[in-house]
Amino acid sequence: NHGRPMAFPKIGDAGARERAALIDAYWPGRREQLSLSLARRGWARDDLADALAVLWSVHRIEAGRAVALPADPPSDRRGLRMAIWV
């Protein structure tokens, strides 16, 4: 977590670079390795960034360091909390 919202949309070169820098800081070398493998299978580069963002969140949830945004999220019509975990 770099403490602020992303500056650029995930689709596009600036957004891809912004996300790549965060991924590379957390998992050095893994993004490039996975990108090459997944590109051959038809995955888009933003799919990998999304998957790694989920993995990062899971690590934080398991370690007890994640927080919900908003802190007191509303619930959807099925009673599920609508929050983003970071």
Backbone as XML, in Angstrom:
<?xml version="1.0"?>
<chain id="A" units="angstrom">
  <residue number="1" name="ASN">
    <atom name="N" x="0.848" y="-1.179" z="0.000"/>
    <atom name="CA" x="0.000" y="0.000" z="0.000"/>
    <atom name="C" x="0.879" y="1.222" z="0.000"/>
  </residue>
  <residue number="2" name="HIS">
    <atom name="N" x="0.630" y="2.101" z="-0.909"/>
    <atom name="CA" x="1.440" y="3.306" z="-0.966"/>
    <atom name="C" x="0.719" y="4.509" z="-0.374"/>
  </residue>
  <residue number="3" name="GLY">
    <atom name="N" x="-0.375" y="4.269" z="0.333"/>
    <atom name="CA" x="-1.025" y="5.296" z="1.117"/>
    <atom name="C" x="-1.894" y="6.293" z="0.385"/>
  </residue>
  <residue number="4" name="ARG">
    <atom name="N" x="-2.188" y="6.024" z="-0.863"/>
    <atom name="CA" x="-3.051" y="6.933" z="-1.618"/>
    <atom name="C" x="-3.710" y="6.162" z="-2.752"/>
  </residue>
  <residue number="5" name="PRO">
    <atom name="N" x="-4.795" y="6.702" z="-3.282"/>
    <atom name="CA" x="-5.409" y="6.049" z="-4.450"/>
    <atom name="C" x="-4.443" y="6.074" z="-5.637"/>
  </residue>
  <residue number="6" name="MET">
    <atom name="N" x="-4.629" y="5.168" z="-6.537"/>
    <atom name="CA" x="-3.814" y="5.146" z="-7.748"/>
    <atom name="C" x="-4.097" y="6.411" z="-8.552"/>
  </residue>
  <residue number="7" name="ALA">
    <atom name="N" x="-3.080" y="6.953" z="-9.173"/>
    <atom name="CA" x="-3.216" y="8.205" z="-9.919"/>
    <atom name="C" x="-3.799" y="7.999" z="-11.312"/>
  </residue>
  <residue number="8" name="PHE">
    <atom name="N" x="-3.629" y="6.795" z="-11.869"/>
    <atom name="CA" x="-4.025" y="6.550" z="-13.252"/>
    <atom name="C" x="-4.920" y="5.317" z="-13.349"/>
  </residue>
  <residue number="9" name="PRO">
    <atom name="N" x="-5.814" y="5.275" z="-14.342"/>
    <atom name="CA" x="-6.631" y="4.078" z="-14.561"/>
    <atom name="C" x="-5.742" y="2.872" z="-14.865"/>
  </residue>
  <residue number="10" name="LYS">
    <atom name="N" x="-6.222" y="1.683" z="-14.530"/>
    <atom name="CA" x="-5.395" y="0.489" z="-14.728"/>
    <atom name="C" x="-5.170" y="0.160" z="-16.197"/>
  </residue>
  <residue number="11" name="ILE">
    <atom name="N" x="-6.069" y="0.577" z="-17.064"/>
    <atom name="CA" x="-5.902" y="0.355" z="-18.492"/>
    <atom name="C" x="-5.134" y="1.543" z="-19.054"/>
  </residue>
  <residue number="12" name="GLY">
    <atom name="N" x="-4.017" y="1.286" z="-19.622"/>
    <atom name="CA" x="-3.175" y="2.352" z="-20.176"/>
    <atom name="C" x="-1.764" y="2.250" z="-19.628"/>
  </residue>
  <residue number="13" name="ASP">
    <atom name="N" x="-0.832" y="2.850" z="-20.323"/>
    <atom name="CA" x="0.573" y="2.717" z="-19.968"/>
    <atom name="C" x="0.914" y="3.329" z="-18.613"/>
  </residue>
  <residue number="14" name="ALA">
    <atom name="N" x="0.401" y="4.511" z="-18.311"/>
    <atom name="CA" x="0.728" y="5.151" z="-17.031"/>
    <atom name="C" x="0.209" y="4.333" z="-15.855"/>
  </residue>
  <residue number="15" name="GLY">
    <atom name="N" x="-1.008" y="3.834" z="-15.970"/>
    <atom name="CA" x="-1.578" y="3.009" z="-14.910"/>
    <atom name="C" x="-0.841" y="1.691" z="-14.759"/>
  </residue>
  <residue number="16" name="ALA">
    <atom name="N" x="-0.460" y="1.097" z="-15.882"/>
    <atom name="CA" x="0.293" y="-0.162" z="-15.840"/>
    <atom name="C" x="1.642" y="0.048" z="-15.162"/>
  </residue>
  <residue number="17" name="ARG">
    <atom name="N" x="2.323" y="1.149" z="-15.488"/>
    <atom name="CA" x="3.624" y="1.437" z="-14.857"/>
    <atom name="C" x="3.475" y="1.683" z="-13.359"/>
  </residue>
  <residue number="18" name="GLU">
    <atom name="N" x="2.434" y="2.419" z="-12.985"/>
    <atom name="CA" x="2.198" y="2.716" z="-11.577"/>
    <atom name="C" x="1.981" y="1.419" z="-10.789"/>
  </residue>
  <residue number="19" name="ARG">
    <atom name="N" x="1.163" y="0.536" z="-11.315"/>
    <atom name="CA" x="0.885" y="-0.736" z="-10.642"/>
    <atom name="C" x="2.092" y="-1.670" z="-10.670"/>
  </residue>
  <residue number="20" name="ALA">
    <atom name="N" x="2.814" y="-1.677" z="-11.784"/>
    <atom name="CA" x="4.012" y="-2.521" z="-11.890"/>
    <atom name="C" x="5.043" y="-2.133" z="-10.833"/>
  </residue>
  <residue number="21" name="ALA">
    <atom name="N" x="5.210" y="-0.855" z="-10.593"/>
    <atom name="CA" x="6.186" y="-0.412" z="-9.587"/>
    <atom name="C" x="5.820" y="-0.927" z="-8.201"/>
  </residue>
  <residue number="22" name="LEU">
    <atom name="N" x="4.547" y="-0.897" z="-7.852"/>
    <atom name="CA" x="4.116" y="-1.407" z="-6.546"/>
    <atom name="C" x="4.275" y="-2.915" z="-6.453"/>
  </residue>
  <residue number="23" name="ILE">
    <atom name="N" x="3.898" y="-3.613" z="-7.506"/>
    <atom name="CA" x="4.023" y="-5.073" z="-7.521"/>
    <atom name="C" x="5.493" y="-5.465" z="-7.418"/>
  </residue>
  <residue number="24" name="ASP">
    <atom name="N" x="6.356" y="-4.797" z="-8.185"/>
    <atom name="CA" x="7.779" y="-5.124" z="-8.184"/>
    <atom name="C" x="8.423" y="-4.831" z="-6.829"/>
  </residue>
  <residue number="25" name="ALA">
    <atom name="N" x="7.931" y="-3.829" z="-6.130"/>
    <atom name="CA" x="8.467" y="-3.525" z="-4.803"/>
    <atom name="C" x="8.100" y="-4.619" z="-3.803"/>
  </residue>
  <residue number="26" name="TYR">
    <atom name="N" x="6.934" y="-5.210" z="-3.964"/>
    <atom name="CA" x="6.461" y="-6.237" z="-3.028"/>
    <atom name="C" x="6.949" y="-7.634" z="-3.404"/>
  </residue>
  <residue number="27" name="TRP">
    <atom name="N" x="6.943" y="-7.926" z="-4.719"/>
    <atom name="CA" x="7.368" y="-9.244" z="-5.224"/>
    <atom name="C" x="8.397" y="-9.039" z="-6.337"/>
  </residue>
  <residue number="28" name="PRO">
    <atom name="N" x="9.632" y="-8.692" z="-5.992"/>
    <atom name="CA" x="10.640" y="-8.411" z="-7.034"/>
    <atom name="C" x="10.800" y="-9.584" z="-8.008"/>
  </residue>
  <residue number="29" name="GLY">
    <atom name="N" x="10.728" y="-9.263" z="-9.304"/>
    <atom name="CA" x="10.955" y="-10.241" z="-10.356"/>
    <atom name="C" x="9.775" y="-11.124" z="-10.714"/>
  </residue>
  <residue number="30" name="ARG">
    <atom name="N" x="8.795" y="-11.232" z="-9.854"/>
    <atom name="CA" x="7.684" y="-12.166" z="-10.097"/>
    <atom name="C" x="6.725" y="-11.668" z="-11.178"/>
  </residue>
  <residue number="31" name="ARG">
    <atom name="N" x="6.456" y="-10.362" z="-11.220"/>
    <atom name="CA" x="5.501" y="-9.831" z="-12.196"/>
    <atom name="C" x="5.967" y="-10.118" z="-13.615"/>
  </residue>
  <residue number="32" name="GLU">
    <atom name="N" x="7.217" y="-9.858" z="-13.888"/>
    <atom name="CA" x="7.727" y="-10.089" z="-15.237"/>
    <atom name="C" x="7.693" y="-11.575" z="-15.583"/>
  </residue>
  <residue number="33" name="GLN">
    <atom name="N" x="8.097" y="-12.404" z="-14.653"/>
    <atom name="CA" x="8.090" y="-13.848" z="-14.872"/>
    <atom name="C" x="6.671" y="-14.344" z="-15.156"/>
  </residue>
  <residue number="34" name="LEU">
    <atom name="N" x="5.712" y="-13.930" z="-14.339"/>
    <atom name="CA" x="4.324" y="-14.350" z="-14.533"/>
    <atom name="C" x="3.729" y="-13.756" z="-15.805"/>
  </residue>
  <residue number="35" name="SER">
    <atom name="N" x="4.076" y="-12.509" z="-16.108"/>
    <atom name="CA" x="3.542" y="-11.850" z="-17.303"/>
    <atom name="C" x="3.889" y="-12.621" z="-18.564"/>
  </residue>
  <residue number="36" name="LEU">
    <atom name="N" x="5.128" y="-13.065" z="-18.667"/>
    <atom name="CA" x="5.548" y="-13.812" z="-19.853"/>
    <atom name="C" x="4.775" y="-15.113" z="-19.985"/>
  </residue>
  <residue number="37" name="SER">
    <atom name="N" x="4.611" y="-15.807" z="-18.883"/>
    <atom name="CA" x="3.898" y="-17.082" z="-18.897"/>
    <atom name="C" x="2.412" y="-16.892" z="-19.215"/>
  </residue>
  <residue number="38" name="LEU">
    <atom name="N" x="1.805" y="-15.919" z="-18.582"/>
    <atom name="CA" x="0.364" y="-15.716" z="-18.758"/>
    <atom name="C" x="-0.002" y="-15.119" z="-20.108"/>
  </residue>
  <residue number="39" name="ALA">
    <atom name="N" x="0.885" y="-14.315" z="-20.688"/>
    <atom name="CA" x="0.607" y="-13.715" z="-21.992"/>
    <atom name="C" x="0.394" y="-14.799" z="-23.044"/>
  </residue>
  <residue number="40" name="ARG">
    <atom name="N" x="1.119" y="-15.888" z="-22.910"/>
    <atom name="CA" x="0.956" y="-16.994" z="-23.865"/>
    <atom name="C" x="-0.391" y="-17.682" z="-23.704"/>
  </residue>
  <residue number="41" name="ARG">
    <atom name="N" x="-1.042" y="-17.470" z="-22.577"/>
    <atom name="CA" x="-2.342" y="-18.106" z="-22.313"/>
    <atom name="C" x="-3.520" y="-17.148" z="-22.530"/>
  </residue>
  <residue number="42" name="GLY">
    <atom name="N" x="-3.255" y="-15.939" z="-23.007"/>
    <atom name="CA" x="-4.319" y="-15.003" z="-23.318"/>
    <atom name="C" x="-4.731" y="-14.063" z="-22.202"/>
  </residue>
  <residue number="43" name="TRP">
    <atom name="N" x="-3.968" y="-14.024" z="-21.113"/>
    <atom name="CA" x="-4.284" y="-13.093" z="-20.031"/>
    <atom name="C" x="-3.829" y="-11.697" z="-20.422"/>
  </residue>
  <residue number="44" name="ALA">
    <atom name="N" x="-4.599" y="-10.694" z="-20.053"/>
    <atom name="CA" x="-4.194" y="-9.308" z="-20.253"/>
    <atom name="C" x="-3.330" y="-8.858" z="-19.081"/>
  </residue>
  <residue number="45" name="ARG">
    <atom name="N" x="-2.495" y="-7.847" z="-19.296"/>
    <atom name="CA" x="-1.579" y="-7.433" z="-18.229"/>
    <atom name="C" x="-2.332" y="-6.903" z="-17.015"/>
  </residue>
  <residue number="46" name="ASP">
    <atom name="N" x="-3.501" y="-6.289" z="-17.213"/>
    <atom name="CA" x="-4.240" y="-5.796" z="-16.048"/>
    <atom name="C" x="-4.876" y="-6.941" z="-15.262"/>
  </residue>
  <residue number="47" name="ASP">
    <atom name="N" x="-5.094" y="-8.098" z="-15.896"/>
    <atom name="CA" x="-5.602" y="-9.265" z="-15.163"/>
    <atom name="C" x="-4.593" y="-9.701" z="-14.102"/>
  </residue>
  <residue number="48" name="LEU">
    <atom name="N" x="-3.318" y="-9.712" z="-14.455"/>
    <atom name="CA" x="-2.280" y="-10.096" z="-13.504"/>
    <atom name="C" x="-2.202" y="-9.083" z="-12.364"/>
  </residue>
  <residue number="49" name="ALA">
    <atom name="N" x="-2.272" y="-7.806" z="-12.680"/>
    <atom name="CA" x="-2.240" y="-6.783" z="-11.629"/>
    <atom name="C" x="-3.423" y="-6.960" z="-10.677"/>
  </residue>
  <residue number="50" name="ASP">
    <atom name="N" x="-4.598" y="-7.244" z="-11.215"/>
    <atom name="CA" x="-5.782" y="-7.472" z="-10.371"/>
    <atom name="C" x="-5.583" y="-8.683" z="-9.463"/>
  </residue>
  <residue number="51" name="ALA">
    <atom name="N" x="-5.076" y="-9.771" z="-10.037"/>
    <atom name="CA" x="-4.879" y="-10.991" z="-9.251"/>
    <atom name="C" x="-3.859" y="-10.765" z="-8.138"/>
  </residue>
  <residue number="52" name="LEU">
    <atom name="N" x="-2.786" y="-10.065" z="-8.435"/>
    <atom name="CA" x="-1.767" y="-9.804" z="-7.418"/>
    <atom name="C" x="-2.274" y="-8.827" z="-6.357"/>
  </residue>
  <residue number="53" name="ALA">
    <atom name="N" x="-3.141" y="-7.901" z="-6.733"/>
    <atom name="CA" x="-3.736" y="-6.997" z="-5.741"/>
    <atom name="C" x="-4.601" y="-7.786" z="-4.759"/>
  </residue>
  <residue number="54" name="VAL">
    <atom name="N" x="-5.345" y="-8.758" z="-5.268"/>
    <atom name="CA" x="-6.154" y="-9.612" z="-4.393"/>
    <atom name="C" x="-5.249" y="-10.421" z="-3.472"/>
  </residue>
  <residue number="55" name="LEU">
    <atom name="N" x="-4.185" y="-10.979" z="-4.016"/>
    <atom name="CA" x="-3.246" y="-11.761" z="-3.207"/>
    <atom name="C" x="-2.626" y="-10.897" z="-2.107"/>
  </residue>
  <residue number="56" name="TRP">
    <atom name="N" x="-2.242" y="-9.675" z="-2.443"/>
    <atom name="CA" x="-1.678" y="-8.744" z="-1.461"/>
    <atom name="C" x="-2.691" y="-8.484" z="-0.345"/>
  </residue>
  <residue number="57" name="SER">
    <atom name="N" x="-3.951" y="-8.263" z="-0.722"/>
    <atom name="CA" x="-4.996" y="-8.023" z="0.282"/>
    <atom name="C" x="-5.185" y="-9.237" z="1.180"/>
  </residue>
  <residue number="58" name="VAL">
    <atom name="N" x="-5.182" y="-10.429" z="0.590"/>
    <atom name="CA" x="-5.331" y="-11.655" z="1.383"/>
    <atom name="C" x="-4.197" y="-11.781" z="2.389"/>
  </residue>
  <residue number="59" name="HIS">
    <atom name="N" x="-2.979" y="-11.480" z="1.972"/>
    <atom name="CA" x="-1.839" y="-11.521" z="2.901"/>
    <atom name="C" x="-2.077" y="-10.575" z="4.073"/>
  </residue>
  <residue number="60" name="ARG">
    <atom name="N" x="-2.561" y="-9.386" z="3.786"/>
    <atom name="CA" x="-2.805" y="-8.401" z="4.852"/>
    <atom name="C" x="-3.956" y="-8.831" z="5.756"/>
  </residue>
  <residue number="61" name="ILE">
    <atom name="N" x="-5.007" y="-9.415" z="5.185"/>
    <atom name="CA" x="-6.134" y="-9.894" z="5.992"/>
    <atom name="C" x="-5.661" y="-11.007" z="6.919"/>
  </residue>
  <residue number="62" name="GLU">
    <atom name="N" x="-4.923" y="-11.966" z="6.374"/>
    <atom name="CA" x="-4.435" y="-13.084" z="7.186"/>
    <atom name="C" x="-3.500" y="-12.622" z="8.301"/>
  </residue>
  <residue number="63" name="ALA">
    <atom name="N" x="-2.727" y="-11.580" z="8.049"/>
    <atom name="CA" x="-1.786" y="-11.070" z="9.045"/>
    <atom name="C" x="-2.450" y="-10.122" z="10.040"/>
  </residue>
  <residue number="64" name="GLY">
    <atom name="N" x="-3.742" y="-9.827" z="9.824"/>
    <atom name="CA" x="-4.447" y="-8.913" z="10.719"/>
    <atom name="C" x="-4.082" y="-7.449" z="10.514"/>
  </residue>
  <residue number="65" name="ARG">
    <atom name="N" x="-3.522" y="-7.120" z="9.339"/>
    <atom name="CA" x="-3.107" y="-5.735" z="9.056"/>
    <atom name="C" x="-4.042" y="-5.017" z="8.087"/>
  </residue>
  <residue number="66" name="ALA">
    <atom name="N" x="-5.025" y="-5.705" z="7.544"/>
    <atom name="CA" x="-5.916" y="-5.094" z="6.555"/>
    <atom name="C" x="-6.974" y="-4.242" z="7.234"/>
  </residue>
  <residue number="67" name="VAL">
    <atom name="N" x="-7.404" y="-3.223" z="6.531"/>
    <atom name="CA" x="-8.507" y="-2.386" z="7.002"/>
    <atom name="C" x="-9.549" y="-2.298" z="5.897"/>
  </residue>
  <residue number="68" name="ALA">
    <atom name="N" x="-10.799" y="-2.177" z="6.298"/>
    <atom name="CA" x="-11.891" y="-2.046" z="5.333"/>
    <atom name="C" x="-12.090" y="-0.579" z="4.987"/>
  </residue>
  <residue number="69" name="LEU">
    <atom name="N" x="-12.343" y="-0.331" z="3.716"/>
    <atom name="CA" x="-12.691" y="1.014" z="3.258"/>
    <atom name="C" x="-14.058" y="0.933" z="2.617"/>
  </residue>
  <residue number="70" name="PRO">
    <atom name="N" x="-15.021" y="1.681" z="3.092"/>
    <atom name="CA" x="-14.985" y="2.524" z="4.277"/>
    <atom name="C" x="-14.935" y="1.679" z="5.555"/>
  </residue>
  <residue number="71" name="ALA">
    <atom name="N" x="-14.620" y="2.328" z="6.650"/>
    <atom name="CA" x="-14.459" y="1.619" z="7.922"/>
    <atom name="C" x="-15.750" y="0.921" z="8.359"/>
  </residue>
  <residue number="72" name="ASP">
    <atom name="N" x="-16.880" y="1.530" z="8.087"/>
    <atom name="CA" x="-18.180" y="0.942" z="8.423"/>
    <atom name="C" x="-18.977" y="0.819" z="7.124"/>
  </residue>
  <residue number="73" name="PRO">
    <atom name="N" x="-18.675" y="-0.209" z="6.321"/>
    <atom name="CA" x="-19.264" y="-0.289" z="4.985"/>
    <atom name="C" x="-20.757" y="-0.612" z="5.013"/>
  </residue>
  <residue number="74" name="PRO">
    <atom name="N" x="-21.473" y="-0.109" z="4.003"/>
    <atom name="CA" x="-22.884" y="-0.481" z="3.880"/>
    <atom name="C" x="-23.006" y="-1.926" z="3.414"/>
  </residue>
  <residue number="75" name="SER">
    <atom name="N" x="-24.188" y="-2.469" z="3.507"/>
    <atom name="CA" x="-24.449" y="-3.828" z="3.040"/>
    <atom name="C" x="-25.283" y="-3.776" z="1.770"/>
  </residue>
  <residue number="76" name="ASP">
    <atom name="N" x="-25.095" y="-4.784" z="0.929"/>
    <atom name="CA" x="-25.909" y="-4.865" z="-0.276"/>
    <atom name="C" x="-27.259" y="-5.490" z="0.068"/>
  </residue>
  <residue number="77" name="ARG">
    <atom name="N" x="-28.102" y="-5.732" z="-0.914"/>
    <atom name="CA" x="-29.457" y="-6.235" z="-0.657"/>
    <atom name="C" x="-29.468" y="-7.651" z="-0.087"/>
  </residue>
  <residue number="78" name="ARG">
    <atom name="N" x="-28.331" y="-8.343" z="-0.203"/>
    <atom name="CA" x="-28.234" y="-9.688" z="0.375"/>
    <atom name="C" x="-27.587" y="-9.681" z="1.755"/>
  </residue>
  <residue number="79" name="GLY">
    <atom name="N" x="-27.240" y="-8.497" z="2.232"/>
    <atom name="CA" x="-26.623" y="-8.392" z="3.559"/>
    <atom name="C" x="-25.104" y="-8.508" z="3.556"/>
  </residue>
  <residue number="80" name="LEU">
    <atom name="N" x="-24.484" y="-8.553" z="2.374"/>
    <atom name="CA" x="-23.036" y="-8.637" z="2.285"/>
    <atom name="C" x="-22.416" y="-7.241" z="2.387"/>
  </residue>
  <residue number="81" name="ARG">
    <atom name="N" x="-21.378" y="-7.139" z="3.201"/>
    <atom name="CA" x="-20.708" y="-5.844" z="3.370"/>
    <atom name="C" x="-19.987" y="-5.452" z="2.082"/>
  </residue>
  <residue number="82" name="MET">
    <atom name="N" x="-20.160" y="-4.200" z="1.696"/>
    <atom name="CA" x="-19.531" y="-3.680" z="0.477"/>
    <atom name="C" x="-18.305" y="-2.875" z="0.888"/>
  </residue>
  <residue number="83" name="ALA">
    <atom name="N" x="-17.166" y="-3.533" z="0.943"/>
    <atom name="CA" x="-15.930" y="-2.888" z="1.368"/>
    <atom name="C" x="-14.783" y="-3.316" z="0.468"/>
  </residue>
  <residue number="84" name="ILE">
    <atom name="N" x="-13.793" y="-2.499" z="0.426"/>
    <atom name="CA" x="-12.521" y="-2.824" z="-0.209"/>
    <atom name="C" x="-11.519" y="-3.003" z="0.925"/>
  </residue>
  <residue number="85" name="TRP">
    <atom name="N" x="-10.806" y="-4.094" z="0.920"/>
    <atom name="CA" x="-9.812" y="-4.368" z="1.976"/>
    <atom name="C" x="-8.422" y="-4.008" z="1.494"/>
  </residue>
  <residue number="86" name="VAL">
    <atom name="N" x="-7.746" y="-3.197" z="2.295"/>
    <atom name="CA" x="-6.360" y="-2.795" z="1.971"/>
    <atom name="C" x="-5.470" y="-2.991" z="3.158"/>
  </residue>
</chain>
